[in-house]
Amino acid sequence: MTFNQPAHFCNFSGIGQGVREIVAKLGFENAQSIVGRSDLLTQSSHFEKIDLTEMLIRAETAIDNTPIPILNPASRTLTINRGPLHRPRNALTTVISNLVMESFTHDPQDAVLFEDDKVTPVDRALGTHLTGALTRYRNNWSWQPGHGGQGGKQETWRQPSVTTDNTSVPTTLLRFASSSVPGNGLGAYNANPVHILVEGGAQDGVAKGISSGRVSIMKGYNHDGNLVDGSVGKSLAYGGTGGLVIVQGNADSRACIRLSGADVILGGEIMKPLNDSLGFIGARSNIKGFLCEYMTSGRVLVLGDPGPWMCAGMTGGVLYLRLMPHLNFDRAAIQRRLAKGAKVVTQEVGDTDLNNLRELLTTYADELKLSHQIEEAEKALNLLMDWKNTFVRVVPFGQQEDQRFATE
């Protein structure tokens, strides 16, 4: 008997009716009425291990609504009946624009450096607003500075009163140090001449839609003076069409999704022999899954474990992987990490690949030197000594002999 008709499948309407009957017995008209009513729950066991009393009361009962007293200069007591006010979560991105634009429009210079060592996850989309301001300035658009304060602090800078060459803007370096961890969207839609350097880490959406410029996430010094982290969250370089993205540590899932021309270097390394027989490969990998999904162009270099389900829907570009047989990362391990149905092939590298590898690893080493990691820089460059046996490339079917994606 073939079960292919709607009548052959389970009907869950009885469950819904049962829920409605239980809700009615509790004295409520619908299930929505009991959402959040933790006071209707009771603890029935494990009293000797945990006391859930504080969790089984209504939120408004637990909140202390006592007004906050404030003494004014006349010693009279005022009260505040609302919660404290906070700065907008993406205010800093506009503050950076104001400082940088005011600096070079009134004092022409070849380069501008902005530094901050107190950046937190509250500070989102850092550098994004500056890229927009520089683009407007460079194209001499007829516009009024300021955007009504929407999305952050209103712009304060003004076009210079003297005639300037708007096509020339200074290289701008944004440096966030002391183990900074910016919030979502760091360097989103980044473009020349903005270079962003973070010494610490970053959250989701780093360099989303990058078209040029550079975004680097390097390790930062902790309170013990040790270099740590250098990792990022999900969706690194999503849809990037150009520019360079460097991550010294690990990346969460969906790195380089829909990459369309940008270069990405992922430096997180395998620290102990892999054991894929344990399953859950993504839990122990340097990239947590779906690397290079729907990639159409660009170059990606991974120095560690690329993680599971990679290259699904990949139609262009090249992914370079570092072989480490002594840590159980060989061609068989790569094959286990390819997404089911991925139309890609793993190949030995050739002379054109050497040009790509030399450029990417040299750039990575230079960034490490800027972060005073001389030994790590030398370690990266030493990978070129036996490059043919160290790296393989993953490219889509039909591109095996096509070198047009490579840098001329």
N, C-alpha and C positions, 0 to 999 in steps of 0.2 A: 504494500500500500504506500502510495506516495503522498507525503504531507506537503502540499503546495498551495492549498487554498486558505483564505483568511480564517475560515471556520475551524481549521485544523490546529490553529495556534492558541496559546493560553489567553484567556480573557481576564484582565486584572480589575475589571469593574467591581468585583466582589471585595477586593481589598479597600477600594475607595469607600464603599458602603460601610464596611466595618469600621473604618476610621471615623466616618461621620457619626456612627452610633456611639462610639466611645466618647467623642467630643460632646455629643448631646448629653450623655450621662454625667459628664463633668459640669454641665450647666452652661455651655457656651454655644453660640449660634454656628460658628465655623472654626476651622483649624487655625485661621489667621489670628483669631482672638487669643490664642494661647502661645503665640510666638513670643519668646523672651520671658515667659512666666516661669522662671526657675523656682519660684516659691511653691509651685504645684508639685515639685519633685520631692521625694523623700529618700534618705539613705537607708538601705535595707540590710547592709552587711559590711564586713571589714571595718567595724568601728575601732578595733584595736590597732589598725594600721594607718587610718586616715580619717580626719574629721572634715566633712564637707559642709558644715553648717554655714560658713561664711559665703559659700557659693550658691546656697539654696535660699537666698533672700533676694528681693527685687532690687534692681540697681539703684532706684531712687531712695531706697531705704539705706543703702550703704554709703551713698554720697553725702559728705558733710556740706550742707548748704549754708553754713554760717558765713555771713559776709566778711570779707577781708578788711580789717580796720586799717586806715591810713591817717596819720596825724598831719594836718596841714600846718603852715607856719604859725597860724593863730592858735594852735593846739586844739583845734576842734576836730572831732572824729568824723571822717567820711567813710562811706562804705562802698564797696564794689560788688554789684550783684551779678556780674558776668565774669567769664573766665579771662585770663590774661591775654593780651594782644601779642602777636608774633609777626616778625617780618615775613613777607611773601617768600615762598620756597625758592623762587628763581630770581630774587632781587639782585643777587650778586652778579649775574650775567650782564645786567644793564649797568650796574656800577662800574664794571670793568670797561664797558664800551665808553662811558662818559670819561673816565680817566685817560684811556688810551687816545680817544679822539681829541680831547682837549689838549693833550700833550703835544701831538705832532701837528695839529692844525695851527697852533700858535707858535710852535717852535720846530720848524722842519728838521727832521733827523732821519738817519738811515735805518735805525732799529729802535724798538721800544720793548722794554722788559717789565712785565707785571708779575709781582710775587705775592704769595699769600701762604701762610703756614697754619691757618686755622679753618680750612675748608672741611665741611662735614657733608653727610648725605642729604642734608636739607638744601644744599646749594646745587641746583639742577641746571642742566643745559649750559654749563659754563663754556664760554667762547662762542656760542651760537649767535647771540645777539651782536657780538663784535663783528663776526663775519658778515652779517647783514648790513651793519653800519658802514663797514669798509667798502662793501659792494655799492651801496647807494652813493657814497662819497666819490668813488672811483668813476662811476658812470655819470656823475654830475646831474642826477635826477632832480627835477623840481619837486621839492617836498618840504614839509615843515617838520623839523625835529620834534620828537615826542609822539607818544601813541596813547595819550590819555591815561597813562599809568597802567594800562592793561598788561598783565603778565609780569609786573615788576616795577621798579622805580622808573619814573619818567625820565627820558633823555634830557640832558641839560646842555650838551655841547651845541655850538652853532657853526655854520659855515664861516670860514675865515673871511675877513673883510677885504683882504688883499687877494689879487689874482694868483692862483697856484696851479701847478700841474697835477690835476686830480687823478691822472692815470698812474701816478707814481705814489705808492703808499709804502710805509716802512715795514720791514719784517717785524712781526710782533710775536714775542715769546711769552706765553702764559705759563708760569711755573708754580705748581702747588706742592709744597714740600712738607717735611715733618710728618710723614705717614698720613698724608691727607687721603680722604676717601670721598670724592665728589659723588653727588647723587646722579640719578638717571639722566641720560642724554648728554654726557660730557662730549663736547666737540661735535655734536650733531650738525650735519650739513656744513662741516668745516671746509674752508677754501683758503687758497693762498691770499695773503702771506702769513697766515696764522699758524704757529707751531705751538702745540700744547704738550707740556711735560708734567706728569704727576709722579711723585715719589711716594708710593703707598698702594693705592688700589682704586677701583671705580666700580660703580654699580651697572645696571642694565643700560643697553642702548649706546654704548661708547662708539663715537664716530659714525653714527647712523647717517647714511646718505652722503658721506664725505666725497668731495669732488677734487680736492687738491689740498696742499698743506700736509701737516703731520700731526699725529696724536700718539704720544708714547706713554705707556704705563709701566713704570719701573719699580723695583723694590724700594722700600723706604726704611729708615732707621727707627727702631722702636726705642722704648725707654731704657733698654739694656745696651743700646748701641749696636744691635744686630740688624742686618738687612732682612726684611721679611716681606711677604705678600707679593705685590706686583701683579695681582690678579684682577679679573673683571667679571661682570655678570653676564646676563643673557644677551643674545642678538648683537654681538660685536660686529661693527662695520656693515650692518645690514644695508644692502643695496649700494654699497660704495662704488662710485664710478671712476675715482682717481685718488691720488694722494697715497700716503703711507701710514699704516697703523702698526705699532709695535707693542706687544704685551710680553713682559719678561716672565710673568707667572702663568697661571692657568686661566681658562675661560669656561664659563658655564655654557649651557647648551645653545645651539643654533648660531654659532659663530660663522661669519662669512656667508650668511644666507643671501641669495640673490646678488652676490658680489658681481659687479659689472665693470671691472677695470682697475680697482684699487689693488695695492700690494699690502699684504698682511703677514707679519712675522709673529709666531707664537712660540715663546721660548721656554715654557714649562717643560720640565724633563721628568723621565721615569726614574724613580729613586730606588726601586728594588725590583727583583725579578717578577714578571707578571705571571698570574695563574688564572687564565681565562676559564678553566674548568669550574671555577667557583660561580660563574655566571655574573650577572649584573656588572658587565664590563664598564659601563659609564660611571659607576660609583668610584672606580679607582683610576680613571683616565684623566689626562690633563685637559681635555675638552670633553664636556659631558654629553655630547651627542649631536647628530644632525649637522656636522661640519660640512660646509660647502654645498648645502642643499640648494638646488636651482641656480648654481653659479653659472654665469655666462661668459665671464672674461676676468682677467687679472691673474695675479700670482700669489699663492699662499705657501708659506714655509712653516712646517710644524716640526719642532725638535723633540717632541715627546709623544705620548700616546694620543692619537687623534680622536679616540672614542668611537662608540657604535653608530650605526645608521648613517654613515657619511656618504656624501656624493649622490644622494638621491636626486634625480632630475638634473644633474649637472650636464650642461651642454657645451661648455667652453671654459677656457682658462686652463691653469695647471696647478696641481697640488703636489708639493715636494714633501716627502716623508723621510725621516732619518731611521735607518735600520739599526737595531741594537740586538742582535741574536743572543748575546750573553745575558740579556735581560728578558729573553723570550719574545722580543718584538721583531719578528721576521716577516717574510712575505705571506706566510700562512696566517699570521696574526692580522695582517692588513686585510686579507681576504675575509676574515671573520668580522671585520668592522665595516665592511661595505654594506650599504643598504640593500635589501632584497630588491632585485630588479634594477639596480643602478647600472646604467649603460656606460661603464668606464672600464679602462684597462690599466693595469700596473706594469710599468716598463722600466728598463734600465735607463739611466740618464746619458745624454750625449753632449757634444761640444756646445750646442746652443744652450743647453741646460747649465753648463759650467758658467757661462756668462751671467745667467740669471742668479745662480747660487752665489757666485762671487759678489755680485752687486748687493744682494739681500744680506748676506752674512757680513760683508764689510760695513754696510750701513748699520746693522745691528751692533757690531763691535764698536763703532764710533759712538753710538748712543750709550753703550755700557761704559765707555771711557769717560763720557761727560758726567756719568753718575759715579765716577771714581771706582769703577769695578774693573780694574786692569786685568786681573787674572781671568775673570769671566769673559772679557773681550778676547784675550788670547785663546781661550778655550773654544770660542766660537769660530775664530779664524783657522784654528787647527783642523776643523772639520773639512776644510778644503784640501788637506794634504792627500787624503785617499777618497776623494769625492765620488768616484765611480762605484766604490764598494760601500759607501756610507749612505748614499741617497738613492731613492727611486722616485719616479714621478707617476702621478695618477692623472689620466686625461680621458675625455670622452671617446667612445668608439668613433672612428672616422677621422680622428685628429692625431692618430698615432704617428703619421709622417708629416703632419701639418705643423710647421713651426711659426705660423703667422702671429700666434699669440705672444711670442717672445719679444722682449725689448730689442729694437734694432740697434 
